[in-house]
Amino acid sequence: MRKIALLSILFVFCGQLMIAQNQYRKKVKSTKNVILMIPDGTSVGVYSAARWYQIYNELGSDRLAVDPYWCGTVKTYNSNAPIGDSAPTTSAYMTGYLSQAGNVAIYPEVDNVHDIHPVDANKSLQPLTTVLEAAKYDLKKSTGLVVTVQFPHATPADCSSHYYDRGKYNILASQQVANKLDVVIGSGNQYLTEDLQKELEARGTRVIRDDAKALREFDANQNVWALYEKTNLPFDMDRDDNKIPSLSEMTGKAIDRLSKNENGFFLMVEGSQVDYAAHANDPIAIMTEYLAFDRAVQVAIDFAKKDGNTTVVVVSDHGNSGFTIGEYGFKNYARRGLNDVFGTVSQFKVSARKLEELLLKAKPEEFRSIVKENTGIEITEEELTTLLSSKDYKEGDYMNVSNSVNLSSSLSKMLNSRTPFGFTTGGHTGEDVLLAVYHPNGDVPMGMNTNIEFNKYLCDVVGLKRPLDELTSEMFAKHTDVFQGLDCDIDVSGEYPKLIVKKGKKQMIIPAFKSAVQLNKKNLDLKSVVVYMDKNKTFYLPKFLRVEFDK
Ligand SMILES: [Zn+2]
């Protein structure tokens, strides 16, 4: 009797274990091409609202492009916080390791108070090979990034560079150029310096700046970087189509180029500014920004179906703003029609950001008519006073828009008082994000996947032959290990630090954040980037450099 009880306990225990691993369990067939699409900071409510907005305004079908492919959720979090930041969340997708706010594709430092799982102090700051880098390095696939923010911003940086501080754009941009991406389309002209542009052009990469026509006419016969605006793009609803191509056009152009490689490609497309719109608590910008991304999803899916050997993955990196259809002030909600919910917001012709821009240039007596013309709203005397007394400056930090009393936050409060959408915060939120996958054989991850399990799926579907850890130890070995017994100096006098290794007359100069070294005045081109962490005064570089040095 006892034996049976014990057996059944064991049985139940095993069952529990199996349930605990409820993700994709079947073998995943890799596909030649993988398109990873990240609508940044997109909570569940965004998809629902964007879909209704599309229906109400008869903008297309009653389904989103992503709708047929929902398969599960992703638990997305930092190594030391349940609410994620863009830098560590996509890092986790790309590397298979959790990290901290600000970290770009590196192993985190120890946070004794908050670490959710044990963190190994010996590995802290270690750059980690990303899925994109592995696809290029080991499988000779083409790689690309398409974004609507500055190209070294957190999410694209996570795919193609390494550092502990997402704000160091010069360090991230240099690595992205050095990483020899085949296609980069997006924003951030300011961060592609003349030197970096020369580096691209020396490799035969076409550089297009602020020229929509040039990208539209691009024949995909060479690699390309196409950038628009100094920092981020305008929201899609405020975009001038003559000057800036849409995200879906950019995605199409990227695919045209990348699909020329017979080994296939890995492309990351980011709907970067759903996140900005959510930070700003701006419902019309949230919905239209998502829909612009959704049209890019359609482009990717159409290609994938025609191609037959392409997987498209759509997943956000974290929630943002607690955006909901419905809020405290929206009484009798179950008896209110579509028009009550979407009527007013559908009158908004511009984002709150754009409206602020217009008002900042206007005289006080023009405020009423400008608001009326762009939103259909008649503002009250009291609202006019509030708007006019808002701090008359442009908020520099988009993260703080909804927490500060400036014109744009007064505006979003005013607009939101007319609409039935709810927000709980102007920051990120910690709920799971939705996951959608189109795979030609239906090998999709189901149920709840942690961000680390999701990384495993990406590695499988890309078809990596070796674990990322093995590539990391090959591409990013500590210089103190690689050049053991040799004379090593770190020169920090220039724009980027240099490691100088010497033995007798032999000398190797290794600049940080580049992919080229000098050995006795001969140039040596590397397949991966060299990273320097000033925090531990360590260069992380390819192991084979020692063999080259000793030759
Ligand atoms: Zn994000």
Residues whose N, C-alpha, C, O or C-beta is under 5 A from the ligand:
A	BS01	ZN	D40 G41 S86 D275 D317
